[in-house]
Amino acid sequence: MTSLRLVLASASPARLATLRSAGLDPEVIVSGVEETAVAGESPAELAGRLAGLKAAAVAAGLGASANPTVVIGCDSVLELDGEAYGKPETSGRAVARWRRMRGRSGVLHTGHRVILRQGRSETVRDATASTTVWFADLSDAEIEAYVATGEPLQVAGAFTVDGLGGPFVTRIDGDHHNVVGISLPTLRTLLGELGVAWPRLWVSPTTAD
């Protein structure tokens, strides 16, 4: 079987961990795309556009190869009252965000772009997965303690479901992995459309170490 290079165009440890837990071991190449430079679209469209920009930037930097290369780009934003929220980056914004989110629900959109490169040819597939998330009604003290950990500052929506923020998420309607940052069922579908069977990407036990 022809070897296939798998590249994740994301610096997210959670996305990498999710793929590894599913039996994949991608190479990580960070795109360098400035997320805050893109605006003016709906939250779902924004997530999709950012995912596309990240994947395209990484794919453009790869040299031509006779063997196929798959590049995966993702980006997540939280939609609340029709507005898109990414990484708060400062404690003040994270506290304000949580005071608005607590006791309510929002929609976490994750855009996905998969690019299959072989030689100089490219085939692209895109999809955005959306999951509704309900948040606990946190006290001010809980919000301040959570923000003080630093975890919410660099994650979309200012929360995690697979880390310290897990107890503050009371319900999820949709794909759990999508909230972490990459929807495995969505990714499998996009790869299938490109002719790449999911089991082909599994790392065998003899090569996983």
C-alpha positions as CSV (number, residue, x, y, z in Angstrom):
1,M,0.0,0.0,0.0
2,T,1.3,3.5,-0.9
3,S,2.3,5.4,2.2
4,L,0.2,8.3,3.2
5,R,1.5,11.4,5.1
6,L,-1.0,12.8,7.6
7,V,-0.6,16.4,8.7
8,L,-2.6,18.3,11.3
9,A,-2.6,22.1,10.6
10,S,-3.3,23.0,14.2
11,A,-1.3,23.8,17.4
12,S,-4.2,22.5,19.6
13,P,-3.0,19.7,22.0
14,A,-6.6,18.6,22.4
15,R,-7.1,18.0,18.7
16,L,-3.9,16.1,18.5
17,A,-4.8,14.0,21.6
18,T,-8.3,13.3,20.1
19,L,-6.7,12.0,16.9
20,R,-4.2,9.9,18.8
21,S,-6.8,8.4,21.0
22,A,-8.6,7.3,17.8
23,G,-5.5,5.5,16.5
24,L,-4.0,8.2,14.3
25,D,-0.6,9.9,14.7
26,P,-0.4,13.0,12.5
27,E,2.5,15.2,12.0
28,V,1.8,18.7,13.4
29,I,2.5,21.8,11.3
30,V,1.2,25.1,12.7
31,S,-0.3,27.4,10.0
32,G,0.5,30.8,11.5
33,V,-2.8,32.1,10.4
34,E,-3.9,35.1,12.5
35,E,-7.5,34.2,13.7
36,T,-8.4,37.7,14.7
37,A,-7.8,39.0,11.2
38,V,-10.9,37.3,9.9
39,A,-14.3,38.7,10.7
40,G,-17.7,39.7,9.2
41,E,-19.2,36.3,8.8
42,S,-21.7,34.2,10.7
43,P,-20.1,32.1,13.5
44,A,-20.4,28.8,11.5
45,E,-19.0,30.5,8.4
46,L,-16.2,32.0,10.4
47,A,-15.2,28.6,11.8
48,G,-15.2,27.1,8.3
49,R,-13.2,29.9,6.7
50,L,-10.5,29.8,9.4
51,A,-10.2,26.0,9.1
52,G,-9.8,26.5,5.3
53,L,-7.2,29.2,5.7
54,K,-5.1,27.1,8.1
55,A,-5.2,23.9,6.0
56,A,-4.4,25.9,2.8
57,A,-1.5,27.7,4.4
58,V,0.1,24.5,5.6
59,A,-0.6,22.6,2.3
60,A,1.0,25.5,0.3
61,G,4.2,25.0,2.3
62,L,4.5,21.3,1.5
63,G,6.8,20.2,-1.3
64,A,5.5,18.0,-4.1
65,S,5.5,14.3,-3.4
66,A,4.5,11.2,-5.4
67,N,3.0,9.8,-2.2
68,P,-0.3,11.2,-1.1
69,T,-0.5,13.8,1.8
70,V,-3.6,14.6,3.8
71,V,-3.8,18.0,5.5
72,I,-6.4,18.6,8.2
73,G,-7.4,22.1,9.2
74,C,-9.8,22.9,12.0
75,D,-11.1,25.9,13.9
76,S,-13.7,26.3,16.6
77,V,-15.9,29.3,17.7
78,L,-18.7,29.5,20.2
79,E,-21.9,31.1,19.1
80,L,-23.8,33.0,21.8
81,D,-26.7,35.3,20.9
82,G,-25.6,35.2,17.3
83,E,-22.1,36.4,18.0
84,A,-18.9,34.4,17.5
85,Y,-16.5,34.0,20.4
86,G,-13.0,32.5,20.0
87,K,-10.2,32.5,22.5
88,P,-10.6,35.3,25.1
89,E,-6.8,35.5,25.6
90,T,-7.2,37.8,28.7
91,S,-8.5,37.1,32.2
92,G,-10.9,40.1,32.0
93,R,-12.5,38.9,28.8
94,A,-12.7,35.3,30.1
95,V,-14.5,36.4,33.3
96,A,-16.9,38.6,31.3
97,R,-17.6,35.7,28.9
98,W,-18.4,33.2,31.6
99,R,-20.7,35.7,33.4
100,R,-22.6,35.8,30.1
101,M,-22.5,32.1,29.4
102,R,-23.4,30.7,32.9
103,G,-26.8,29.0,33.1
104,R,-27.3,29.2,29.4
105,S,-26.5,27.3,26.2
106,G,-24.3,28.1,23.2
107,V,-23.4,26.4,20.0
108,L,-19.8,25.3,19.4
109,H,-19.0,25.3,15.7
110,T,-15.9,23.5,14.4
111,G,-14.9,24.0,10.8
112,H,-13.0,21.2,9.0
113,R,-11.1,21.3,5.8
114,V,-9.3,18.2,4.5
115,I,-6.9,18.6,1.6
116,L,-5.6,15.6,-0.3
117,R,-2.4,16.4,-2.2
118,Q,-0.6,14.1,-4.7
119,G,2.1,15.5,-6.8
120,R,0.9,19.0,-7.6
121,S,-2.8,18.2,-7.6
122,E,-5.2,19.0,-4.7
123,T,-8.7,17.8,-3.8
124,V,-10.5,19.6,-1.0
125,R,-13.5,18.8,1.1
126,D,-15.1,21.1,3.8
127,A,-17.7,20.7,6.5
128,T,-18.7,22.5,9.7
129,A,-20.0,20.5,12.7
130,S,-22.1,22.2,15.3
131,T,-22.8,21.0,18.9
132,T,-25.1,22.7,21.5
133,V,-23.5,23.0,24.9
134,W,-25.3,23.9,28.2
135,F,-23.3,25.6,30.9
136,A,-23.7,25.3,34.7
137,D,-24.8,28.4,36.6
138,L,-21.4,29.2,38.1
139,S,-20.9,31.5,41.0
140,D,-18.6,34.5,40.6
141,A,-16.1,32.8,42.8
142,E,-16.1,29.7,40.6
143,I,-15.7,31.8,37.5
144,E,-12.7,33.6,39.0
145,A,-11.1,30.4,40.2
146,Y,-11.5,28.8,36.8
147,V,-10.1,31.8,34.9
148,A,-7.2,32.0,37.4
149,T,-6.1,28.5,36.2
150,G,-5.4,30.0,32.8
151,E,-7.1,27.2,31.0
152,P,-10.0,29.3,29.5
153,L,-7.8,31.9,28.0
154,Q,-6.5,30.0,25.0
155,V,-9.5,27.8,24.1
156,A,-12.5,28.6,21.9
157,G,-15.5,29.8,24.0
158,A,-13.4,30.0,27.2
159,F,-14.1,26.5,28.3
160,T,-13.0,22.9,27.8
161,V,-15.1,19.7,28.2
162,D,-12.1,17.4,28.6
163,G,-10.2,19.4,31.2
164,L,-10.8,21.6,34.2
165,G,-14.0,23.0,32.6
166,G,-15.7,19.6,32.3
167,P,-17.7,20.0,35.6
168,F,-19.1,23.3,34.3
169,V,-20.7,21.7,31.2
170,T,-24.0,20.1,32.1
171,R,-25.2,18.8,28.8
172,I,-24.1,18.4,25.2
173,D,-26.4,17.8,22.1
174,G,-24.2,16.6,19.3
175,D,-20.7,15.1,18.8
176,H,-18.6,15.3,22.0
177,H,-15.4,15.3,20.0
178,N,-16.5,18.4,18.1
179,V,-16.5,20.3,21.4
180,V,-13.0,19.2,22.0
181,G,-12.1,20.7,18.6
182,I,-12.4,18.1,15.9
183,S,-15.4,15.9,15.0
184,L,-14.1,12.4,14.2
185,P,-17.4,11.3,12.4
186,T,-17.2,14.5,10.2
187,L,-13.5,13.9,9.5
188,R,-14.2,10.3,8.6
189,T,-16.9,11.4,6.1
190,L,-14.6,14.0,4.5
191,L,-11.8,11.5,4.1
192,G,-14.1,8.9,2.6
193,E,-15.2,11.5,0.0
194,L,-11.5,11.8,-0.9
195,G,-11.1,8.0,-1.2
196,V,-9.2,7.7,2.0
197,A,-10.6,4.9,4.2
198,W,-10.4,5.6,8.0
199,P,-8.7,2.3,8.9
200,R,-5.9,3.2,6.5
201,L,-4.8,5.9,8.9
202,W,-4.6,3.8,12.0
203,V,-1.1,3.4,13.5
204,S,-0.4,-0.3,14.0
205,P,0.7,-1.4,17.5
206,T,4.1,-2.2,16.1
207,T,4.7,1.4,14.9
208,A,2.9,3.4,17.6
209,D,5.8,3.6,20.1
